[in-house]
Amino acid sequence: MVSKKVCVVGAGVSGLASARELRREGHDVTVMEQSGDVGGQWLYDPATDVADPLGTAGVHSSIYASLRLIIPREDMSFSDFPFYPKNGGDARRFPGHGEFLRYIRDFCAAFGLMDAIRLNTKVVHVGMAPRDGGAVDDGCLRWVVRSMQRGEDEAEVITEEVFDAVVVAVGQYAQPRLPTINGMDKWRRRQMHSHSYRVPDSFQDEVVVVVGCHESGKDIALELRKVAREVHLSVKSMDDVTPGLSKALARHPNLHLHLQIDRLCEDGQVMFADGSCVAADSVIYCTGYNFSFPFLDTGGLVTVDDNRVGPLFEHTFPPALAPSLSFVGVPKKVFVPLFYEVQARWVAQVLSGRRELPSPEEMLQSVHEYNRAREMAGVPKRLSHDIFIDFEYCDAFGEKYCGFPRLEEWKKELLWSSLSNMRDNLETFRDNYHDCDLVQEGLRSQGWLPRVAQEEEESVGGEMVSKKVCVVGAGVSGLVSARELRREGHEVTVMEQSSGVGGQWLYEPATGGGDPLGAAGVHSSVYASLRLVIPREDMGFSDFPFYPKDGGDARRFPEHGEFLRYIRDFCDAFGLMDAVRLNTKVVHVGMAPRDGGVVDGGCLRWVVRSLQRGEDEGSKVVTEEVFDAVVVAVGQYAKPRLPAINGMDKWRRRHLHSYSYRVPDSFKNEVVVVVGCHKSGKDIALELRKVAREVHLSAKSMDDVTPGMSKALARHPNLHLHLQIDRLCEDGQVMFVDGSCVAADSVVYCTGYDYSFPFLDTGGLVTVDDNLVGPLFEHTFPPDLAPSLSFVGVPKKVLVQFYEVQARWVAQVLSGRRGLPSPEEMLRCVEEYNHAKEMAGVPKRLSHDISGDFEYCDAFGEKHCGFPRLEEWKKKLLWSSFNNMRDNLESFRDEYHDCDLVREGLRSQGWLPRVMQDEEEDSVGH
């Protein structure tokens, strides 16, 4: 694998896709963009060049103000970054252009691409470098790129650089294509290309001729007919007149249809080929665009002939200049941006050596055969790059050239149904549509239906039901529950006692000073220096990776604030905030009385009483509501577990639970005993030893002392290890069971947490006994109260993705998509599970510890909600991280070595260049 220095020309959709894929392969990427922001053609510019209405040298963007997508947003996204609506945005299936620009910017931010982009930088020349800096022994070319950057003071700086490769990604809409019409040069009234059209206001009461009957021509004609006296739409062929356009013509008496223009007359008459004529005030040419690369000098090896760019092998590589020169974004009538993502991945992998190209001769022969086949099929040369939504070609292209997965069938069906609807219902297709069962299932599976079309749904097949559901808690498990419930069409209310989402990750620097043991203290247990012990690559939901963001903590094991940012981004990306009530503490959840509770089907309803804190802090509003179901998602860290140590009640010096620990400053020069040798105990002990005089770590068993802990003990003379405490003495002595003792100033209990649901009244049907919550079928449903009561987030030592699986299962059971066993069968299953744990010697308090059992987690997901199995590289990464933590406690977060399987996984999903590129050797890893 090799890393190349690559210049990408353009920061639109294809340019940003290229930048990301190139970075994923470890290349050094520079993106040059002539505009002041990313977005390419989607960067709307309300101003146009009045002196250049035909757009021959005018503005960069061709977007008009009212433009809305004609492709459903569900089909308009990258493979791993769905184009979901966001709060405050345009949530329609076919949103306005500004919403897609927002998506492009979000994509750029999510994958940290801005640091590779030079804005206000116009590429003026790309040419082959001279032989002494160009062709090398293996025949590879290098490229000279000359750019002109506009500074803040409008001063222009010319820069010339040499790159190993150039990716041309300037899009398809830079050079307007103008028709050849007799009299155009003598026409004295207004004429413009749609490239320069923005709003209809200046056409008030005019007679306007619109030339061209494809998407923009129809769109603009329909907009103009609202203000113009007459609109005359000129078509090249009656084949362009769809049923939907025919309906519009019949509906609007000032909208007229003609065959193409024969000539324009100086007196303002427009003569059509069918013999009709009209005196027009304006002519607008909606006649498309030509490919244009004025900066590119290939010595004639790449040309544009009647809008055919070539020769290009598979629309991407010019055979004589590959792979150092490539084009991304040339194909038309493909899934955008997905197909360009595929092209970009192929280019990146060819440049790194992961993929190979055929010989130049074979590529050239393939181009000739392709073009000849097109010509034999009667396809005009100018349409050589039109793929015509050929799904089989697109799928085969991705599979063959970069192992890209085939497009989901429901997305193909959605596109075809949308295009058919547009053909038949031109004026309404964006807002009135009906999805077939296949599409509905796909929309549900990926979270689209409730966000886009829930109000129109009655149910799928008449069997799915929508419930009114209360989720208690807006941490990780609560938010993912809300999302999955919404995906199933349920009406969701999330109640959160804190003032922000995030649950335990919502760091609070202040603690209850009068409650150091945390019996009734602050809500969060996070301390200031806490960093993850799970790699961020393993800490994300299945469809929302925990990628670094610009300005954030990009480390593999970032600090807690970075994960809180991720939780907030997740909430924002899936539009969950409108379902969340902050500052709302649930004080009681109980079964509703029979007249409002049990219904004929035996389902229970629940009364939820909440206390909401007002803005003035003094006012509190108590609300009582009835819900069809309640999901308890309050996490595992609300109630500190304290050990039973002789003398604790008489200890007069400081003692606190780690729940109340934040920073080490107040322990300066103290002798501190830390009780508990699991993750937080080791973490806090190692932090305290930097300021304390002595730190004594008390372990329950020597089995808790890992090789990494032993190294730390040997390295730091003020860090000591003891077996557990025997008793605390009033004079400050701490006696250990091994007979040693120490005079301590403070004791910190890092002894874990107990489950606690003080608000929940189930009449004894759900209890917490020695930290066993039960009975719970599969840690989720209490048999006698299922499915109307469920728990998400109880299992320990699992990835957050497991809570996503639980949440999806709960949502599907409530909607009727999935069934549960009988209460008796569920109870028997719980008893067998608990008995097996006891026989294996597992203490009751650890009944919900899954302990990284991937086979159990995979089987759980597959069985209960059809969830895909976790990728093998992620499992390997987690185990290797745990092994590293065990052996290198103080350095595992920053020093690690990935095996080939993990590196391949990291590369495939875009992690390696973002997380460890700086440490890479030969572009492949540590």
N, C-alpha and C positions, 0 to 999 in steps of 0.2 A: 504494500500500500504506500502510495506517495502523496505528498501534500503539494498542491500547486497554488501559485499566486494568481488569483482570478479576478478579472474586472467584469462586473455585470452592468450593462448599460440599460438603465431604466429601473424605477422603483414603483412600478405598478404591480398588478397581480402576478404576472409572470416573472418579473424581476425579483420580487420578494420571495416567491416560491423557490426561485433559483438560489437566492442567497441562503435560505434556510437549508436546502438540501446540500449545497456545497459545504456549508459549515458542518452539517452532520457527517460529511465524509472527511472532515478535518482540513479543508482547504482554507487558505487565507483570502478572504473575500473583501472586495471594495465595490460598493454600488454607487454609481453616479447618476444623479437625477437632476434634470434641468429646472424642475419646479421647486417651490419653497416648502414642499411637504411630500409625503408618500401618497400613493393612490393612483398615479397615472391618469388615465382618462376619467377616473371617477372623482378626481379633484375638481369639483365644479368651480368655474370661474364666471361670475355673472357678467363681467365685462367682455366685450368683443372688439376686434379691430375694425372700427367703422370704415376705415379706408380700404379694408380688404374683406368685403362681404363674402367673397367666394372662398375665403379661407386658405388661399395659396401659401400665405406666410404668416398666418394670424395666431390666435390663441392656441394653447396646447390642448385644452380639453374640448370635447365635442358634446358634452352633456347639456341638455336643456333643463330648465327649472322644474318642470312637471314630470320629468321622466321617472317611471316606475319599472321595476324589473319585469321581464316577461318569463323568466325562469323561476320556479318556486324557490324560496330561500333554502328549503331543505335540500335542494339539489345544487346550491350555489356555494359550496364550502369545500375546504380542504378535508382530506380524509380523517384527520385527527383534531379538527378544530371547527365544530359545527357552528353554523351561522344562526345561533339562537337569538331571540329578541332579548333586549335588556330594558331594565326599568327606565322610563323616560324616553325610550326610543320608539321606532315605528315597528310595531309588532305584527303587521300584516304579512301574509304569506308572500305577497308581491310588494315589498316596501319601496319607498322612494330611494333615489340614488344616494342620498346622504346616509342612509342606514347601512348600505353596503360599504361606503367609505369608512364609516365607523368600524365595521367589521375588519376591513383591511388594516386600519390603524391598530385595532386590538390584536390582530394576528402579529403585526410587526412588534408590538410591545411584548406580547406573550412569549415570543421566541427571541427577544433581545436583539433585534436586528438593527436598531437605530445606530448603534456604535459603528456599524459597517457602512453607513450611508452618508454620502456627501450631497447635501441638498444644494440647490442653486448652482449646480455644476453641469454645464452642458458639454457633452462630448462632441468635439468638432472634427476629430480625425482618429480613425483606427486603421493602422496599416501594419504590414509585416515588418518586423525589426530587421535591420541589415544583418548580413550573414555573421558578422563578428559578434553580434549580440542576439542573433535570431536563430537560424538553423543550428542545431547541435548534432552530435555524432549520430544519434538515433533518428534523425530526420524531423524531430519535433520543432515546430515554429514557436517563436515568441512574438509578442505584439506590442507595438508602440501606441499608446493611447494619449492623445492630446486633449486636454479639457480646459474649459474656461469657467472659472468660478466667480460668481458675483458676490462681493462682500457686502457688509451692512451699509457701507457708504456708497454702494453701487459701483465701487471700483472693481475692475475685472482682472483676475490673475490667471495667466496661462501656465498650465503645468503639463509636463510631458513625462510619462512613466512607461516602464516596460513590464508586461505581464506574461505569465506562462500561457494564459488562456483568456479568451473573451467570450462572454455569453451575451448575445444581442437579445434584449427583451423589451423592445420599445413599443410593443403592441401593434394594433392594426388600424388605428384611427388618426394618424398624424397628417396624412395628405389626402384631402378631399378629391374624389373622382368626379369630374365634370363631364356631362354628356356633350356630344358634338351635335349642335342644333343650328340649322341655318339662321343667320341673323343675330346670334348671341352677341357678337362683337358690336352690333349696331343698336342693340336694345338700350334705350335711354332711361327706362323706368327701373325700379328696384329689382335686383336679382341677387340671391345669396345661396350659399350652400347651407344645408342643415347644420354643418359644423359651426356656423356663426349664429344659429338661431338659439334664443334663450327663452323669451316670453312672448305671448301673442299681442300684447297691448298696442304696439305700434301699427298693427294691421286692422285696427278698428274701422269698420265700415268699408273696407277695401274689397276688391275682387282679387283673389289670390289663386295662382296656379301652383299646385304642388306636383313636382315631377318625381315619380318613383312610388311604388306601391308595396314596398316591403315594410318592416316593422316601424321604422322612424317615419316614413311617409304617411302611413295610416295614422300613427299617433299624433303627428303634428297637424294633419288635415282635420282630425276630429277635435283637436284643441282649438284650431283657428276658426272652425265653423261657429264657435260660440260668440266670436266678436266680429268676424268678417261679414260682409254683405253676401259674398258668394265664395265658395271654395271649389276649385275644379281640380280633381285628382287625375293625373295623367299616368296611364299604365302602359307597360311595354307589350303586355299580352293579357288577354282576358283570363288566362290561366292563373294570373295573380289575384283575381277577384274571388275571395273566399265567401262562403255563405254568411259569415259574420259581417263582412264589408257590405254585402248586398242588403242585409238587414239595416245597417247604418244608413245606406243611401236611401232606402225606402222611408226611414224614420225622419231624416233631416232634409227638408226641401231646399236648403241652401248648399247642400253638398252634392256635387255632380261628378260623373265619371266620363273620361275620354280615353281613347287610345293615344299613343305617344304623339308628341308635338312634331309637326312637320316643319314649322318655321316661326320665328319671332319677327314681328314687323316694327319698324321704327315708330309707327303711330300708336303702339301699345297693343295691337291686335296679336293674339296668339292663335295660330292656325294648327289644327290637329289633323292627324292622318286620316281620321274618319270624315273629314270635310267640314266639321264644326269649327267655330271660332268664338273667341271671347275677347273683349277689351279688358285687359288686366292691369292692375296697379303694381303687382309684385309677382315674382316667380321664385319659388324655393326649390332647390335641387336636393332631393333626398336620394342621392344616387350612389351612396357608398363611399368607399375609401380605397386608396391604393397603398400597397406596402412601399415604404420609403426608408432608405438607410443612407442619407446623404453624407454621413460621416465615414462610411465604410469604404476602404480602398483595398480591393482584393486582386487588383490587376486583371479584372475581368473574369475571375474564377467564380464569382457569385454575382448574378445579375437579377434584375426584375424585368420580366418580359410579359406584358399584358397581365400583370399582377401575379404571375407565377415566379416565386423566388426559387432560384435554382442554379445548379442542381442541389437539392437537399435530400439526403438519405433519410427516409421516414420523417420528412418535414423538419429535420433537426440538424443534421451534420452535412456540411458541404464535403463531398468525398476527398477532394484534393487538399483540403485544409483541416480535416478532422484529425484528432479531436480538439485541437487548440482553438478552433472557432466553432461556435454552435449557436443555434437560434431556438429560443423558447417562446412560445406564444404565437407562432405563425398559423397553426391549424384553426379553422373556423368551424362553427356549428358542432362544437364539442362541449362536454361538461366543463364549465369554467367555474372555479380554478382547478378542478381535479385533474384534468388531462395535462395541464401545464405543470402540475406537481409531479406527475409521472415523467414527463419530459425532463424536468429539472433533476429528478432523482437519477434518471438514466445518465444524463450528462455528468453529474457529480461522480457517479460510480465509474464511468469510463475514464474520467480524468484521474481518479485515484488508483486505477488499475484493477478495481474489483470486476469490471466488465470489459470485454473486448469488442472491437468493431470488426466487421469484415474488411477485406482489403479495399483500397480505393477503387480498384477495377470492379470488384463485386458490388460495392455500393452504387457506383455509377450505373452499372447494368440494371440494378434494382430500380433506380430512379427512372431510367428509360422505360422499363417494363411497366412501371406504375403509370407513367404519363401516357404511354401508348394504350393501355387498358382504358384509361379515362377517355381518351380521344375516341376509341372504338365504341365507348358507351355513349358518345355524344355530349360529353361534359365539356363546356367551353374552357379554354386555357385559363381564363381569369378566375375560374372556380376550382383550380387544381388543388387548393388547400382546404376546400370545403369537405368536411367529413360527413356531413348530413346526419348527425346523431347516429352513426353506425356503432351500436353498442358492442357488437361482436369484434369489430376492428379495434375499438378502444380497449376492451378487456384483454384481447390477445396482445395488443401493444404493451400494456402494463406487465402482463405475466411474462412475456418473452424477454423484455429488455431490462426489467428491474425487479421482477418478482412481486409486482404490485397486486393486491387482491382485486378480484372482480367486483364490479359495482353491485350493490344489493338489488335484487329484483324489484323490490317495492319502489326504489328510487327511479328505476327505469320506467315502471308503470306510471308513477306520478308525473314524470316529464311528458310521456306520451299523452296522458289524459289532459295535462295542462295545455299542450300544444293543440290537441284536438278541440278543447274547449275554446281556445283563442281563435281557432279557425271558424268555429260555429257561432261564437258569442263574443265578438271583438270588443264590444264596449263594456262587458260585464265580467269577463273571464277572471279578472284579477280579484274580484270580490265575491263571486258566486261560483261555487264548485262543489262537486260531490265526489268523495273518495270511495273507491271500491274497498272490499274487505282486506285485500292484500296490502293496499296502501295504508289503511287504518292500522293494521297490525304493525307495519313498519314505523308509522308515526308514533304509535304508543311505545314501541320497543326502545325508541331513542329519544323520547321525551318531547315530541312535537305536538301531539294531538291536544293535550290540555291547554298548551300555550296558544295554539293557533285556532283550533276549531272546537273547543270543548262546548261552547254555547250552542253550536249547531247540532251536537250529538245527542241522541236519545240513549243509545247504547249500541254496542256492536252485536249484531245478530239478535238483538232483543234480549240478550242474556246478561250482559254486563250491567252492573249497578254502580251508582255513585253514592258515596257515603259522606256525611259531615263528620270530619275527623279532627280531633284535638291532638296535637303533638306537644308534649311537655319537654321543653328544652330546645335551645337553638345552638347547640354545639355541633360537633361533627355528625353524631348519630341522628340528632334532631333535624338538621338541615337536609341530610340525604334522605331521611324519611319523608320530609315535605316534598322533595323533588319526585321521589318515586310514587308517592300518593297522587300528586298532580298528574304525573304521567299516566296514571290509570283513570284519571278523570274525577278524582275525589275533590271535595271542597275542604280545604285545609286551613286550620288556624294553629299557628305555633306560638306558644307562650313561653317567654324567656324573662327570668327575674332580673337579669343584668341590663345594662343600657346599650349593649352591643351584642352582635352575634359572636360566637366563638367558644362559648362554654368555658371549660377549664383553660383554654388558650388565651382568654381575655385577661392579660396580665394586669394585676393591681399592685402597685408598689407599696401601698399602705396595707397594714394588717391590723387586726383587732388587738391593740396593745394589752387590753385587759383580758384577752382570751388566747394566750400563747399556745394552748393545747388544741385550739381550733374547734372546740365543741360547738360553737355557734358563731364562728368568725366569718372571714371574707369568703367569697365564692370561689376564687381561683387559687390553685395550689402551685402555680408556676413561680419559680424563683428567677432572679434577673439574669443569671448567666446560663440558664438551661439551654442546651442544644439537643437536637434530636439524637436518638440512638438507632433509629431506623433510617436507612438511606432515603433521600427525598424521592428517588425513582420508584420506591416501594410504598410511598406515603400518599399516593394520589388515588382518586376514584378512577374507575375503568375508562371513562371517556373525558376526563379532565385532568391531564397530567400536571404534576406539581413542578412545572418548569420555573427556572429563575426568571426574574424580570429586571429590567434596567433599574439601577439604583437600589436593588434589594441585596439580600445575602445569597450569593450564588453557590455557596459551598454545598457539598453533598449532604452534610449534616448541619443544616443551618440552625440559627438560634430560633427561639420560640416565636418571635415576632414575625418571622418569615412565614411560618405555618399559619399564623393568624391571618396574615395578608392573603394566603391561599384560600382559607375558609371564606373570607369576605369576598374574594374574587369569584369563588364558586357560587356563593349566594347571589351575587350580582349577575353572573353569567346566565343563571337559570331563573332570574327574575323572582326570587323567593321573598324579598323584603316586604312585598305587599301582603304577604301572609303572616308576617311575624309581628307580634305585639311585644315590644320591649318594655322593660321596667314592670313586668307583669308576673307576679309570683303566684303559682298555683298553690292554694292552701288546702283544697279538698277535692278529691276525686272519689265518687261513690256511685253505686248503682242507682239509677233513677227508680222512683217508686213504680209499682206495677202499672198504674194507669198511664204513666208516661215512659215506662221502662220496658218490661217484657212485652214483645209483640207476638202475634200468632205463630210466627215461625220460631219462637224461642230465643230470638236475638235480644240481647240486652242493650239498653242505652245508658249513658253515663251523665251524671251531673258534675260539672266542673265549676268550682268556685275559685275565683282569682282575685288578687289584690293588686290594683294598678297604681303605681306612684305617679303623681302629677308633676308638672314642670316646676311647681313652687316647692317641691320636696315635702311640704307639710300635708298636702291633700292626698288622700288615698281613696280610691273608688273600688268597692267590692262588687263583683259581677258574678252572676250565676247563670250558666248556660247548659243546655242539654245537647250531647253529641251522640252520634251513632257508634262511634268508636274512639278509643283513646290509645295513643302510642306513647309509652313511657320511654323517654330518651334523655335521661338526666346524667348519664355518665357514671363513672366509678369512683370519683374523687371528691365527693361532697362531705363524707364523714370520716375523719381521721381515726385510724385504729391505734389504740394505745396499749402497750404491753402491761401485764400485771407484774409489777416489781415491788418487792417488799420495801417499804419506806417511801414510796412515791408521794403519799399523802402528807408526809412530814418534811419533805425536801424543801428547804427554804431558799435555795439558790435558783438561778434561772433554769427552767426547763421548758421546752417548746416542741411541738410537732413540726416536722418539715413543711407541713401545710402552711405554717406561719413564717417560714424562713424565706428571706428575700435576698439580702446581701450580707457579706461576711464582716463588714466594717466594725460592727459593735462587739465582735469577738476578739478584737486586737489584743494580743499578749495574754489571752486567757488560756486556761486548760479546759478543753472541750471534749466531752464524751459523745460520740455519735453512735446511736443504737440502730443496728440494722445494716446489713452488708449487701443489699441489692443495689439496683442502679442509682437511685437517689442518694442512698447512704454513701456509696463510694464517691459519687459526684460531689456531694457537699463536703465530705471529709477532705477530698483533694483540694477543694477550693479554700476551706478553712485553714488548712495547714500553711497557706501562704501568709496568713496574718496572725494566727494563734501561736501561743508559745508551744503548746502540745495538743495533738489531736489523738484521741484514743478511740479506735473503731471496734465496736463490740459486735461479734458475729455469733449467730445462733449455733452454727456448725462450721467446722473447718471445710466442709464441702462448698461453702459459699466463697472460699478464698481461691480466686482464680490465679493462673500464672501471671496475668497482668497486674493483679493486686499485689502479689508477692514482689514483683519488680518495683512497684511504687513504694512498698514498705522498705525495701532495701535502698531505694534512692533517696528517701526523705527521712532524716534522723528524727524529726519531730512528729512522725506519723507512726502510731503503734497499734498492734492488734491484740485483742483479748477475746476469750469466749464470753458468753452472755453475762449480764449483770446478775449478781446474786441479791444485792440489796443496796439501797441508797441510805446514807446516814445523815442525820441532822447536821453534823459538823462539816458536811461537804465531801466526805469520803465516799467513793464509789467502789464497792467490793464486787469483784468478778468471781465466777464459779471456779476459775482456775487458781484462786487463792491470791491473785494480785489485787492491788488497790491503788487508787489515785485520788488526790484531792482536786476536785473539779470545780470550775466556776459555772459551767453550763452543761446541760444535757440536751441533745437534739434527738428526738425520736423519729427515725426514718423507717417506720414500721407499717406503712401501707394504709389502706383505706377499707372501710366496710360499705357495702351497699346500703342505701338508705332511701326510703320512699315515705317520708312522714305524712305526706298529703294523701296517700292511697289507702282507702278503706274498702277492703274486699270481703269483710266479714270473716277473716281468717282463711280465705281460700288461697291467698298468696302470702307467704311469710318469708322472713329472712332469718335463717337458723345457722349460726356460725358461718356467716357469709355465703350460705347457699340460698339463692333465691328460688323459691319453688312452691309447688311443682311447675316447671317450665318445660314444655315440649320443645326440644331442640333449642333451648336457651331463649325461647321467643314467646310461645303461646302458653298461658295457664289453661290446662285442659277444660276446667269447668267454666271458664269465662271467655274462651276463644270463640270466634275471632275478634270480638269487639274490644278486648283488652290484649295488648301485646307489648313486648319489651324489645327495644333495639339498642344495642350497645352494652349488653351484659357480658358477653364473652371477653376474656382477657387473653393477651398474648396472641393477638391476631392482627392482620393488617386492616386499615380503615376500610378497605374494599369489602371486608366481610360484613361490615355494617350496611354497606350498599346492598349486598346480597340479602341480608335480613329484611331491609326496608322494602326491597322489590317483592320479596315473598309476601310480606304483610299486605302490601298494596294490592297484589294480585289475588290474594285470598279474600280481601274485603270486596273486591270488584266482582268476584265470582269466577275469575279466570282459573283459579286453583282451588282445590278442595282440601280439607283437613281430614285426618282419620277421626273416628269417633272419640269422644272424651275418654272412654274406657281404654281404647287403644293408645291414645296419647299418654295417659297416666301410666299404663303398663310400660311404655317405652321409657318414660322418665325413670321409673323404678329400676328398670334393667340397666340404664345408663349409670345411675348412682351406685348400684350394686357392683357393677364392673369397676368403677373408680375405687370403691372401698377395697375390693379384692386385689386391686393393683397397688394398694397402700397409699392412695392419694388422700390427703386430709380433706375433710368436708369443705373447709374454707377455700380449697383450690378447685372445687367442682367445676367452675366455669373457666378454668385455665385450659386453653386449647393448645398452648405451648408450641405454636408454629407447626401444627399437624396439617401439612398441605393437602394430604390425601383426604382428610376429613373435610377441609374447607372446600376443596374442589368438588367432592361428592355432594356436599351440602348445596352448593350453588346449582350444580347440574340437576339435582333431584327436585329441588323446591321451586326453582324459577328459571331453569334453562340458562343459567349464567355460565359464560365461558370459563374454562380452567385458566388458572394463572400461568403466565408464560414461564417457561423453564428458566430463562435467564434471570428473571426476577427472584425466583426461589433461590437460585444459586447465589445471587448477589446478597440476599438477606442472610443466608447461612455463612457466607464468607465474611460478611460484616460482623456477625455475632462471634465467629471464631477469632476474628481480628480483635474485637473488643475483649474477648476472654484473655487473649495473649498479650495485648498491647493496650492496656486500659487508658493510658494517658495520651496516646497518639492515634488511636484507631480512626478518629473522626477526620483526621487530616492526612494520614499516610495509609495507603491501601494499594493493593495490587489486584487487578481484575483478570480473570482467566479469559480465554478466547470466547467462550460461550457468552459471558457477561459483556465483553466488549462488543460482540456482534449485536447483542440486544440493545446495548446503549447506542450504538450507531444507528440501528434500524429505527429507533424512535427519537433520535435527535438529542440524546443526552451527552454523548462523549465530547463533542466539541464545546458544548456549553459548560460542562462541569470540570473537564480535566484536559482541555486542549493544551493549556500551558505546560502541563507535565508530560505531554505525549512525546514519545520518540518514534520517528518514522510514521507519524500520524495515527498510530494504533493504540496508545495507552501507556500505562506506567511501564 
